């Protein structure tokens, strides 16, 4: 679990956003990962940078150790939907009901998210904290959405540490939710190969979009974008790290399928 303490903000576009405000580096991770997940085609809530007026900050937020200085800069906000439900380890979001499980129409995206997390070294999506939503769409269908990517780069920031591989327990592949979705289905191996086959293409799309995503970083976040971009290209997009990510995904998939 993180200590980001998001606040719910009603904005002038008539939408509500869950906004993180405490740590610039974690917001940078969120923004970067959100842009990359869009390139991968993984469903995520819509997001934007939100400017919050000091006089709109509630007493409750201040009592939760928010400081007015946190809001001197735009903050990262994810669109809030009251109809979405978080997945938890007891599967209460699905009622532990196979009929509900069958309503999920994008289980392959769970494998994409698992591969994405291995690539981005995201340590905060596992059986203790899924950071996934199930979102209702038309005719009772449910779609998995990825949320909260702040713990990428081994819970640091790009350039702070050398990238380290996730353990199996750090992966969503080891969770009850993943086992419930596939339930010994022969489609698991097929879906895994489909996801892996497109990995290099998705990574290439992210590399191409990187300058555009970095352009959204507010100047008063104080991030050296040139240094950050160089580190990402030399590490996150490096051939040895990509190869290690593929090998680790295959290893964890093989264990999961036993």
C-alpha atoms as an extended CHARMM CRD file, in Angstrom:
* protein
*
       258  EXT
         1         1  UNK       CA              0.0000000000        0.0000000000        0.0000000000  PROA      1               0.0000000000
         2         2  UNK       CA              1.1620000000        3.5300000000       -0.7030000000  PROA      2               0.0000000000
         3         3  UNK       CA              0.9970000000        6.6790000000        1.4170000000  PROA      3               0.0000000000
         4         4  UNK       CA             -0.1060000000        8.9570000000       -1.3960000000  PROA      4               0.0000000000
         5         5  UNK       CA             -3.3760000000        9.8880000000        0.3770000000  PROA      5               0.0000000000
         6         6  UNK       CA             -5.2990000000       10.9300000000       -2.7590000000  PROA      6               0.0000000000
         7         7  UNK       CA             -8.0790000000       13.4890000000       -2.4890000000  PROA      7               0.0000000000
         8         8  UNK       CA            -11.2970000000       13.5450000000       -4.4830000000  PROA      8               0.0000000000
         9         9  UNK       CA            -11.6000000000       16.7830000000       -6.4470000000  PROA      9               0.0000000000
        10        10  UNK       CA            -14.6000000000       18.1060000000       -8.3960000000  PROA      10              0.0000000000
        11        11  UNK       CA            -13.2750000000       19.9860000000      -11.4110000000  PROA      11              0.0000000000
        12        12  UNK       CA            -14.6710000000       22.5720000000      -13.7970000000  PROA      12              0.0000000000
        13        13  UNK       CA            -15.1240000000       19.9310000000      -16.5030000000  PROA      13              0.0000000000
        14        14  UNK       CA            -17.9130000000       18.5000000000      -14.2710000000  PROA      14              0.0000000000
        15        15  UNK       CA            -15.9080000000       15.3620000000      -13.5070000000  PROA      15              0.0000000000
        16        16  UNK       CA            -14.4120000000       14.1180000000      -10.2580000000  PROA      16              0.0000000000
        17        17  UNK       CA            -10.7390000000       13.1220000000      -10.0750000000  PROA      17              0.0000000000
        18        18  UNK       CA             -8.7190000000       11.2340000000       -7.5100000000  PROA      18              0.0000000000
        19        19  UNK       CA             -5.6420000000       13.4230000000       -7.1650000000  PROA      19              0.0000000000
        20        20  UNK       CA             -2.2440000000       12.5820000000       -5.7480000000  PROA      20              0.0000000000
        21        21  UNK       CA             -0.2950000000       15.5240000000       -4.4780000000  PROA      21              0.0000000000
        22        22  UNK       CA              2.3780000000       14.5970000000       -1.9370000000  PROA      22              0.0000000000
        23        23  UNK       CA              5.3460000000       13.3620000000       -3.9670000000  PROA      23              0.0000000000
        24        24  UNK       CA              6.3640000000       14.7750000000       -7.3290000000  PROA      24              0.0000000000
        25        25  UNK       CA              8.4260000000       11.7200000000       -8.2640000000  PROA      25              0.0000000000
        26        26  UNK       CA              5.4930000000        9.3650000000       -7.6880000000  PROA      26              0.0000000000
        27        27  UNK       CA              3.2970000000       11.6360000000       -9.7830000000  PROA      27              0.0000000000
        28        28  UNK       CA              5.9300000000       11.5370000000      -12.5150000000  PROA      28              0.0000000000
        29        29  UNK       CA              5.8060000000        7.7310000000      -12.3940000000  PROA      29              0.0000000000
        30        30  UNK       CA              2.0150000000        7.8640000000      -12.6400000000  PROA      30              0.0000000000
        31        31  UNK       CA              2.0770000000       10.1880000000      -15.6380000000  PROA      31              0.0000000000
        32        32  UNK       CA              4.7350000000        8.2070000000      -17.4760000000  PROA      32              0.0000000000
        33        33  UNK       CA              3.1480000000        4.8140000000      -16.8040000000  PROA      33              0.0000000000
        34        34  UNK       CA             -0.3100000000        6.1370000000      -17.7370000000  PROA      34              0.0000000000
        35        35  UNK       CA              1.0370000000        7.2960000000      -21.1010000000  PROA      35              0.0000000000
        36        36  UNK       CA              2.8140000000        3.9910000000      -21.6830000000  PROA      36              0.0000000000
        37        37  UNK       CA             -0.2570000000        1.9230000000      -20.7490000000  PROA      37              0.0000000000
        38        38  UNK       CA             -2.2540000000        3.9130000000      -23.2940000000  PROA      38              0.0000000000
        39        39  UNK       CA              0.3290000000        2.9330000000      -25.9200000000  PROA      39              0.0000000000
        40        40  UNK       CA             -0.0640000000       -0.7040000000      -24.8610000000  PROA      40              0.0000000000
        41        41  UNK       CA             -3.8320000000       -0.4950000000      -25.2610000000  PROA      41              0.0000000000
        42        42  UNK       CA             -4.4460000000       -1.4120000000      -21.6110000000  PROA      42              0.0000000000
        43        43  UNK       CA             -7.6020000000        0.2160000000      -20.1650000000  PROA      43              0.0000000000
        44        44  UNK       CA             -6.8570000000        2.9360000000      -17.6200000000  PROA      44              0.0000000000
        45        45  UNK       CA             -9.0600000000        5.6770000000      -16.1870000000  PROA      45              0.0000000000
        46        46  UNK       CA             -8.8320000000        8.9690000000      -18.0360000000  PROA      46              0.0000000000
        47        47  UNK       CA             -6.3630000000       11.2920000000      -16.3670000000  PROA      47              0.0000000000
        48        48  UNK       CA             -5.3090000000       14.9140000000      -16.3670000000  PROA      48              0.0000000000
        49        49  UNK       CA             -3.2140000000       17.4440000000      -14.5050000000  PROA      49              0.0000000000
        50        50  UNK       CA             -5.3640000000       19.3280000000      -12.0380000000  PROA      50              0.0000000000
        51        51  UNK       CA             -4.7830000000       22.7810000000      -10.5830000000  PROA      51              0.0000000000
        52        52  UNK       CA             -6.3760000000       23.0270000000       -7.1350000000  PROA      52              0.0000000000
        53        53  UNK       CA             -7.0660000000       26.4150000000       -5.5950000000  PROA      53              0.0000000000
        54        54  UNK       CA             -5.8670000000       26.7250000000       -1.9790000000  PROA      54              0.0000000000
        55        55  UNK       CA             -9.3040000000       27.8540000000       -0.8010000000  PROA      55              0.0000000000
        56        56  UNK       CA            -10.7770000000       24.6160000000       -2.1750000000  PROA      56              0.0000000000
        57        57  UNK       CA             -8.6270000000       22.3870000000       -0.0010000000  PROA      57              0.0000000000
        58        58  UNK       CA            -10.7970000000       20.8560000000        2.6920000000  PROA      58              0.0000000000
        59        59  UNK       CA            -10.0700000000       20.8120000000        6.3930000000  PROA      59              0.0000000000
        60        60  UNK       CA            -10.1700000000       17.0050000000        6.2150000000  PROA      60              0.0000000000
        61        61  UNK       CA             -7.3250000000       16.9970000000        3.6750000000  PROA      61              0.0000000000
        62        62  UNK       CA             -5.2500000000       19.3080000000        5.8340000000  PROA      62              0.0000000000
        63        63  UNK       CA             -5.9060000000       17.1290000000        8.8660000000  PROA      63              0.0000000000
        64        64  UNK       CA             -4.5960000000       14.1930000000        6.8130000000  PROA      64              0.0000000000
        65        65  UNK       CA             -1.2440000000       16.0010000000        6.6490000000  PROA      65              0.0000000000
        66        66  UNK       CA             -1.7720000000       17.7230000000        3.3160000000  PROA      66              0.0000000000
        67        67  UNK       CA              0.1130000000       20.9830000000        3.1050000000  PROA      67              0.0000000000
        68        68  UNK       CA             -0.8740000000       23.9980000000        1.0470000000  PROA      68              0.0000000000
        69        69  UNK       CA              2.5680000000       23.9370000000       -0.5760000000  PROA      69              0.0000000000
        70        70  UNK       CA              1.7020000000       20.6020000000       -2.1890000000  PROA      70              0.0000000000
        71        71  UNK       CA             -0.8870000000       22.4060000000       -4.2980000000  PROA      71              0.0000000000
        72        72  UNK       CA              1.3700000000       25.1540000000       -5.6220000000  PROA      72              0.0000000000
        73        73  UNK       CA              1.8370000000       22.9310000000       -8.6590000000  PROA      73              0.0000000000
        74        74  UNK       CA             -0.5430000000       20.8930000000      -10.8400000000  PROA      74              0.0000000000
        75        75  UNK       CA             -1.2330000000       17.4120000000       -9.4930000000  PROA      75              0.0000000000
        76        76  UNK       CA             -1.9420000000       14.1200000000      -11.2350000000  PROA      76              0.0000000000
        77        77  UNK       CA             -5.6230000000       13.1780000000      -11.2470000000  PROA      77              0.0000000000
        78        78  UNK       CA             -7.4090000000        9.9820000000      -12.3300000000  PROA      78              0.0000000000
        79        79  UNK       CA            -11.0510000000       10.1050000000      -13.3390000000  PROA      79              0.0000000000
        80        80  UNK       CA            -13.2630000000        8.7820000000      -10.5600000000  PROA      80              0.0000000000
        81        81  UNK       CA            -16.1620000000        6.4760000000      -11.3570000000  PROA      81              0.0000000000
        82        82  UNK       CA            -18.5940000000        5.5880000000       -8.6010000000  PROA      82              0.0000000000
        83        83  UNK       CA            -19.5830000000        2.4440000000      -10.5050000000  PROA      83              0.0000000000
        84        84  UNK       CA            -16.0780000000        0.9760000000      -10.5580000000  PROA      84              0.0000000000
        85        85  UNK       CA            -14.9790000000       -1.4640000000       -7.8880000000  PROA      85              0.0000000000
        86        86  UNK       CA            -11.5010000000       -2.2800000000       -6.6860000000  PROA      86              0.0000000000
        87        87  UNK       CA            -10.3130000000       -5.8530000000       -6.8740000000  PROA      87              0.0000000000
        88        88  UNK       CA             -9.1410000000       -7.1740000000       -3.5270000000  PROA      88              0.0000000000
        89        89  UNK       CA             -7.6090000000      -10.3990000000       -2.3590000000  PROA      89              0.0000000000
        90        90  UNK       CA            -10.8820000000      -11.9270000000       -1.2350000000  PROA      90              0.0000000000
        91        91  UNK       CA            -12.3660000000      -11.2610000000       -4.6690000000  PROA      91              0.0000000000
        92        92  UNK       CA            -15.2490000000       -9.3860000000       -3.0590000000  PROA      92              0.0000000000
        93        93  UNK       CA            -15.2610000000       -7.0870000000       -6.0700000000  PROA      93              0.0000000000
        94        94  UNK       CA            -16.4980000000      -10.0710000000       -8.0540000000  PROA      94              0.0000000000
        95        95  UNK       CA            -18.5290000000      -11.6780000000       -5.3120000000  PROA      95              0.0000000000
        96        96  UNK       CA            -16.4260000000      -14.8280000000       -5.7510000000  PROA      96              0.0000000000
        97        97  UNK       CA            -19.0060000000      -15.7570000000       -8.3680000000  PROA      97              0.0000000000
        98        98  UNK       CA            -18.0930000000      -17.5170000000      -11.5920000000  PROA      98              0.0000000000
        99        99  UNK       CA            -20.9360000000      -15.7690000000      -13.3990000000  PROA      99              0.0000000000
       100       100  UNK       CA            -19.2840000000      -12.4570000000      -12.5470000000  PROA      100             0.0000000000
       101       101  UNK       CA            -15.8990000000      -13.7590000000      -13.6550000000  PROA      101             0.0000000000
       102       102  UNK       CA            -17.3540000000      -14.6730000000      -17.0420000000  PROA      102             0.0000000000
       103       103  UNK       CA            -18.5310000000      -11.0750000000      -17.4240000000  PROA      103             0.0000000000
       104       104  UNK       CA            -14.9110000000       -9.8980000000      -17.6030000000  PROA      104             0.0000000000
       105       105  UNK       CA            -14.1360000000       -9.4920000000      -21.2840000000  PROA      105             0.0000000000
       106       106  UNK       CA            -10.4750000000       -8.5050000000      -21.2300000000  PROA      106             0.0000000000
       107       107  UNK       CA             -8.6660000000      -11.0680000000      -19.1010000000  PROA      107             0.0000000000
       108       108  UNK       CA             -5.7610000000      -11.0120000000      -21.5800000000  PROA      108             0.0000000000
       109       109  UNK       CA             -5.1560000000       -7.4530000000      -20.4180000000  PROA      109             0.0000000000
       110       110  UNK       CA             -4.3490000000       -8.8230000000      -16.9650000000  PROA      110             0.0000000000
       111       111  UNK       CA             -1.4170000000      -10.6670000000      -18.5430000000  PROA      111             0.0000000000
       112       112  UNK       CA             -0.4230000000       -7.4820000000      -20.3720000000  PROA      112             0.0000000000
       113       113  UNK       CA             -0.4740000000       -5.6270000000      -17.0660000000  PROA      113             0.0000000000
       114       114  UNK       CA              1.6960000000       -8.3480000000      -15.5110000000  PROA      114             0.0000000000
       115       115  UNK       CA              4.2480000000       -7.9980000000      -18.3230000000  PROA      115             0.0000000000
       116       116  UNK       CA              4.0820000000       -4.2080000000      -18.1310000000  PROA      116             0.0000000000
       117       117  UNK       CA              4.7820000000       -4.3070000000      -14.3900000000  PROA      117             0.0000000000
       118       118  UNK       CA              7.8200000000       -6.5460000000      -14.9310000000  PROA      118             0.0000000000
       119       119  UNK       CA              9.1360000000       -4.1180000000      -17.5360000000  PROA      119             0.0000000000
       120       120  UNK       CA              8.4820000000       -1.0120000000      -15.4100000000  PROA      120             0.0000000000
       121       121  UNK       CA              9.5860000000       -2.7110000000      -12.1610000000  PROA      121             0.0000000000
       122       122  UNK       CA              6.2550000000       -1.8020000000      -10.5470000000  PROA      122             0.0000000000
       123       123  UNK       CA              6.3460000000       -3.2620000000       -7.0460000000  PROA      123             0.0000000000
       124       124  UNK       CA              2.8330000000       -2.3760000000       -5.9570000000  PROA      124             0.0000000000
       125       125  UNK       CA              0.4680000000       -4.6700000000       -7.8410000000  PROA      125             0.0000000000
       126       126  UNK       CA              0.2510000000       -8.0500000000       -6.1480000000  PROA      126             0.0000000000
       127       127  UNK       CA             -1.9560000000      -10.1810000000       -3.9390000000  PROA      127             0.0000000000
       128       128  UNK       CA             -1.8010000000       -7.6660000000       -1.1170000000  PROA      128             0.0000000000
       129       129  UNK       CA             -2.6900000000       -4.6580000000       -3.2310000000  PROA      129             0.0000000000
       130       130  UNK       CA             -4.0670000000       -5.3140000000       -6.6960000000  PROA      130             0.0000000000
       131       131  UNK       CA             -4.3940000000       -1.7430000000       -7.9200000000  PROA      131             0.0000000000
       132       132  UNK       CA             -6.9990000000       -2.9220000000      -10.4070000000  PROA      132             0.0000000000
       133       133  UNK       CA            -10.5590000000       -1.8330000000      -11.0300000000  PROA      133             0.0000000000
       134       134  UNK       CA            -13.4130000000       -3.7450000000      -12.5800000000  PROA      134             0.0000000000
       135       135  UNK       CA            -15.4520000000       -1.2900000000      -14.5900000000  PROA      135             0.0000000000
       136       136  UNK       CA            -18.9590000000       -2.0300000000      -15.9020000000  PROA      136             0.0000000000
       137       137  UNK       CA            -19.6170000000       -1.3210000000      -19.5560000000  PROA      137             0.0000000000
       138       138  UNK       CA            -22.5850000000       -2.0520000000      -21.7880000000  PROA      138             0.0000000000
       139       139  UNK       CA            -24.8460000000       -5.0750000000      -21.2450000000  PROA      139             0.0000000000
       140       140  UNK       CA            -23.3240000000       -6.1090000000      -17.9540000000  PROA      140             0.0000000000
       141       141  UNK       CA            -19.8010000000       -6.6430000000      -19.2360000000  PROA      141             0.0000000000
       142       142  UNK       CA            -16.8530000000       -5.8570000000      -16.9910000000  PROA      142             0.0000000000
       143       143  UNK       CA            -13.4300000000       -4.5840000000      -17.9840000000  PROA      143             0.0000000000
       144       144  UNK       CA            -10.2410000000       -4.6180000000      -15.9360000000  PROA      144             0.0000000000
       145       145  UNK       CA             -8.5280000000       -1.2300000000      -15.6050000000  PROA      145             0.0000000000
       146       146  UNK       CA             -5.0300000000       -0.6240000000      -14.2510000000  PROA      146             0.0000000000
       147       147  UNK       CA             -4.6300000000        2.0570000000      -11.5780000000  PROA      147             0.0000000000
       148       148  UNK       CA             -1.8690000000        3.4140000000       -9.3360000000  PROA      148             0.0000000000
       149       149  UNK       CA              1.4850000000        2.9320000000      -11.0300000000  PROA      149             0.0000000000
       150       150  UNK       CA              3.3740000000        5.1700000000       -8.5820000000  PROA      150             0.0000000000
       151       151  UNK       CA              5.6980000000        2.3700000000       -7.4080000000  PROA      151             0.0000000000
       152       152  UNK       CA              7.3960000000        1.8490000000      -10.7740000000  PROA      152             0.0000000000
       153       153  UNK       CA             11.1990000000        1.7930000000      -10.9000000000  PROA      153             0.0000000000
       154       154  UNK       CA             11.3300000000       -0.3770000000       -7.7730000000  PROA      154             0.0000000000
       155       155  UNK       CA              9.3570000000        2.1940000000       -5.7680000000  PROA      155             0.0000000000
       156       156  UNK       CA             11.8690000000        4.9000000000       -6.5850000000  PROA      156             0.0000000000
       157       157  UNK       CA             12.1640000000        7.2070000000       -9.5510000000  PROA      157             0.0000000000
       158       158  UNK       CA             13.7310000000        6.8540000000      -12.9640000000  PROA      158             0.0000000000
       159       159  UNK       CA             17.4640000000        7.2040000000      -12.4380000000  PROA      159             0.0000000000
       160       160  UNK       CA             17.4610000000        6.6890000000       -8.6750000000  PROA      160             0.0000000000
       161       161  UNK       CA             18.3530000000        2.9820000000       -8.7020000000  PROA      161             0.0000000000
       162       162  UNK       CA             19.4290000000        0.3560000000      -11.1700000000  PROA      162             0.0000000000
       163       163  UNK       CA             16.3790000000       -1.5820000000      -12.3100000000  PROA      163             0.0000000000
       164       164  UNK       CA             15.8410000000       -4.8090000000      -10.3840000000  PROA      164             0.0000000000
       165       165  UNK       CA             13.5450000000       -7.6730000000      -11.4470000000  PROA      165             0.0000000000
       166       166  UNK       CA             10.3400000000       -8.3050000000       -9.5340000000  PROA      166             0.0000000000
       167       167  UNK       CA              9.9840000000      -11.4470000000       -7.4920000000  PROA      167             0.0000000000
       168       168  UNK       CA              7.1620000000      -13.8290000000       -8.3080000000  PROA      168             0.0000000000
       169       169  UNK       CA              5.2500000000      -12.6410000000       -5.2310000000  PROA      169             0.0000000000
       170       170  UNK       CA              5.4770000000       -9.0800000000       -6.5610000000  PROA      170             0.0000000000
       171       171  UNK       CA              3.6520000000      -10.0890000000       -9.7410000000  PROA      171             0.0000000000
       172       172  UNK       CA             -0.0870000000      -10.1370000000      -10.3110000000  PROA      172             0.0000000000
       173       173  UNK       CA              0.4830000000      -13.5200000000      -12.0150000000  PROA      173             0.0000000000
       174       174  UNK       CA              0.8130000000      -15.1260000000       -8.5780000000  PROA      174             0.0000000000
       175       175  UNK       CA             -2.5580000000      -13.8650000000       -7.3090000000  PROA      175             0.0000000000
       176       176  UNK       CA             -5.8870000000      -15.5450000000       -6.6440000000  PROA      176             0.0000000000
       177       177  UNK       CA             -7.5180000000      -13.1200000000       -9.0400000000  PROA      177             0.0000000000
       178       178  UNK       CA             -5.3870000000      -14.2890000000      -11.9540000000  PROA      178             0.0000000000
       179       179  UNK       CA             -5.9810000000      -17.9450000000      -11.0770000000  PROA      179             0.0000000000
       180       180  UNK       CA             -9.7210000000      -17.3360000000      -10.8480000000  PROA      180             0.0000000000
       181       181  UNK       CA             -9.8600000000      -15.6220000000      -14.2360000000  PROA      181             0.0000000000
       182       182  UNK       CA             -8.0900000000      -18.4530000000      -16.0180000000  PROA      182             0.0000000000
       183       183  UNK       CA             -9.0520000000      -21.4260000000      -13.8150000000  PROA      183             0.0000000000
       184       184  UNK       CA             -6.8080000000      -23.9440000000      -15.6280000000  PROA      184             0.0000000000
       185       185  UNK       CA             -8.0110000000      -22.7070000000      -18.9950000000  PROA      185             0.0000000000
       186       186  UNK       CA             -5.9540000000      -23.8160000000      -22.0200000000  PROA      186             0.0000000000
       187       187  UNK       CA             -6.2720000000      -20.2190000000      -23.2240000000  PROA      187             0.0000000000
       188       188  UNK       CA             -3.6800000000      -19.1420000000      -20.6400000000  PROA      188             0.0000000000
       189       189  UNK       CA             -0.7010000000      -20.3210000000      -22.6880000000  PROA      189             0.0000000000
       190       190  UNK       CA             -2.1460000000      -18.9140000000      -25.9110000000  PROA      190             0.0000000000
       191       191  UNK       CA             -2.9220000000      -15.5360000000      -24.3420000000  PROA      191             0.0000000000
       192       192  UNK       CA              0.5300000000      -15.3900000000      -22.7610000000  PROA      192             0.0000000000
       193       193  UNK       CA              2.2120000000      -15.9630000000      -26.1260000000  PROA      193             0.0000000000
       194       194  UNK       CA              0.0230000000      -13.3240000000      -27.7600000000  PROA      194             0.0000000000
       195       195  UNK       CA              0.9960000000      -10.8030000000      -25.0930000000  PROA      195             0.0000000000
       196       196  UNK       CA              4.6810000000      -11.6640000000      -25.3190000000  PROA      196             0.0000000000
       197       197  UNK       CA              4.7190000000      -11.5520000000      -29.1300000000  PROA      197             0.0000000000
       198       198  UNK       CA              3.6990000000       -7.8860000000      -29.1240000000  PROA      198             0.0000000000
       199       199  UNK       CA              6.0120000000       -6.8170000000      -26.2840000000  PROA      199             0.0000000000
       200       200  UNK       CA              8.8180000000       -5.3620000000      -28.3900000000  PROA      200             0.0000000000
       201       201  UNK       CA              6.3390000000       -3.5270000000      -30.5950000000  PROA      201             0.0000000000
       202       202  UNK       CA              4.6230000000       -1.9890000000      -27.5540000000  PROA      202             0.0000000000
       203       203  UNK       CA              7.9650000000       -0.9600000000      -26.1000000000  PROA      203             0.0000000000
       204       204  UNK       CA              8.9070000000        0.6790000000      -29.4010000000  PROA      204             0.0000000000
       205       205  UNK       CA              5.6550000000        2.6620000000      -29.3280000000  PROA      205             0.0000000000
       206       206  UNK       CA              6.5100000000        3.8450000000      -25.8150000000  PROA      206             0.0000000000
       207       207  UNK       CA              9.9770000000        4.9450000000      -26.8910000000  PROA      207             0.0000000000
       208       208  UNK       CA              8.4570000000        6.8650000000      -29.7660000000  PROA      208             0.0000000000
       209       209  UNK       CA              5.8970000000        8.5570000000      -27.5280000000  PROA      209             0.0000000000
       210       210  UNK       CA              8.3310000000        9.3190000000      -24.6990000000  PROA      210             0.0000000000
       211       211  UNK       CA              9.1420000000       12.9250000000      -25.7520000000  PROA      211             0.0000000000
       212       212  UNK       CA              5.4390000000       13.7050000000      -26.1260000000  PROA      212             0.0000000000
       213       213  UNK       CA              4.6360000000       12.3130000000      -22.6730000000  PROA      213             0.0000000000
       214       214  UNK       CA              7.5120000000       14.1910000000      -21.0610000000  PROA      214             0.0000000000
       215       215  UNK       CA              6.1930000000       17.4190000000      -22.5800000000  PROA      215             0.0000000000
       216       216  UNK       CA              3.2100000000       17.1200000000      -20.2290000000  PROA      216             0.0000000000
       217       217  UNK       CA              5.4300000000       17.2650000000      -17.1320000000  PROA      217             0.0000000000
       218       218  UNK       CA              4.8240000000       20.6640000000      -15.4890000000  PROA      218             0.0000000000
       219       219  UNK       CA              7.9780000000       22.7970000000      -15.2230000000  PROA      219             0.0000000000
       220       220  UNK       CA              7.3610000000       23.4240000000      -11.5330000000  PROA      220             0.0000000000
       221       221  UNK       CA              7.6480000000       19.7120000000      -10.8190000000  PROA      221             0.0000000000
       222       222  UNK       CA             11.3760000000       20.4040000000      -11.0600000000  PROA      222             0.0000000000
       223       223  UNK       CA             12.1860000000       17.2880000000      -13.1090000000  PROA      223             0.0000000000
       224       224  UNK       CA             15.2610000000       17.4190000000      -15.3570000000  PROA      224             0.0000000000
       225       225  UNK       CA             13.5970000000       15.9760000000      -18.4380000000  PROA      225             0.0000000000
       226       226  UNK       CA             16.7620000000       15.6220000000      -20.4930000000  PROA      226             0.0000000000
       227       227  UNK       CA             18.4590000000       13.5840000000      -17.7690000000  PROA      227             0.0000000000
       228       228  UNK       CA             15.3180000000       11.5340000000      -17.1950000000  PROA      228             0.0000000000
       229       229  UNK       CA             14.8280000000       10.7770000000      -20.8880000000  PROA      229             0.0000000000
       230       230  UNK       CA             18.4450000000        9.7080000000      -21.3170000000  PROA      230             0.0000000000
       231       231  UNK       CA             18.2650000000        7.3610000000      -18.3170000000  PROA      231             0.0000000000
       232       232  UNK       CA             15.0450000000        5.7830000000      -19.5620000000  PROA      232             0.0000000000
       233       233  UNK       CA             16.4420000000        5.1480000000      -23.0300000000  PROA      233             0.0000000000
       234       234  UNK       CA             19.6470000000        3.6830000000      -21.6120000000  PROA      234             0.0000000000
       235       235  UNK       CA             17.9720000000        1.4850000000      -19.0010000000  PROA      235             0.0000000000
       236       236  UNK       CA             14.2450000000        0.8620000000      -19.3760000000  PROA      236             0.0000000000
       237       237  UNK       CA             14.5560000000        0.4690000000      -23.1520000000  PROA      237             0.0000000000
       238       238  UNK       CA             17.9090000000       -1.3320000000      -23.0910000000  PROA      238             0.0000000000
       239       239  UNK       CA             18.0590000000       -4.6910000000      -24.8790000000  PROA      239             0.0000000000
       240       240  UNK       CA             19.3560000000       -6.6590000000      -21.8340000000  PROA      240             0.0000000000
       241       241  UNK       CA             16.4920000000       -5.4020000000      -19.6570000000  PROA      241             0.0000000000
       242       242  UNK       CA             13.9240000000       -6.2240000000      -22.3310000000  PROA      242             0.0000000000
       243       243  UNK       CA             15.3430000000       -9.7320000000      -22.7090000000  PROA      243             0.0000000000
       244       244  UNK       CA             15.3330000000      -10.2410000000      -18.9340000000  PROA      244             0.0000000000
       245       245  UNK       CA             11.7120000000       -9.0490000000      -18.7720000000  PROA      245             0.0000000000
       246       246  UNK       CA             10.6490000000      -11.5490000000      -21.4400000000  PROA      246             0.0000000000
       247       247  UNK       CA             12.4630000000      -14.4030000000      -19.7210000000  PROA      247             0.0000000000
       248       248  UNK       CA             10.9590000000      -13.5540000000      -16.3400000000  PROA      248             0.0000000000
       249       249  UNK       CA              7.4530000000      -13.3750000000      -17.8050000000  PROA      249             0.0000000000
       250       250  UNK       CA              7.8990000000      -16.8220000000      -19.3690000000  PROA      250             0.0000000000
       251       251  UNK       CA              9.2350000000      -18.2300000000      -16.0980000000  PROA      251             0.0000000000
       252       252  UNK       CA              6.3550000000      -16.8900000000      -14.0090000000  PROA      252             0.0000000000
       253       253  UNK       CA              3.8020000000      -17.9500000000      -16.6200000000  PROA      253             0.0000000000
       254       254  UNK       CA              5.1680000000      -21.4840000000      -16.5490000000  PROA      254             0.0000000000
       255       255  UNK       CA              4.8930000000      -21.6170000000      -12.7680000000  PROA      255             0.0000000000
       256       256  UNK       CA              1.4140000000      -20.1340000000      -12.8870000000  PROA      256             0.0000000000
       257       257  UNK       CA              0.2070000000      -22.7310000000      -15.4160000000  PROA      257             0.0000000000
       258       258  UNK       CA              1.2610000000      -25.7520000000      -13.3100000000  PROA      258             0.0000000000
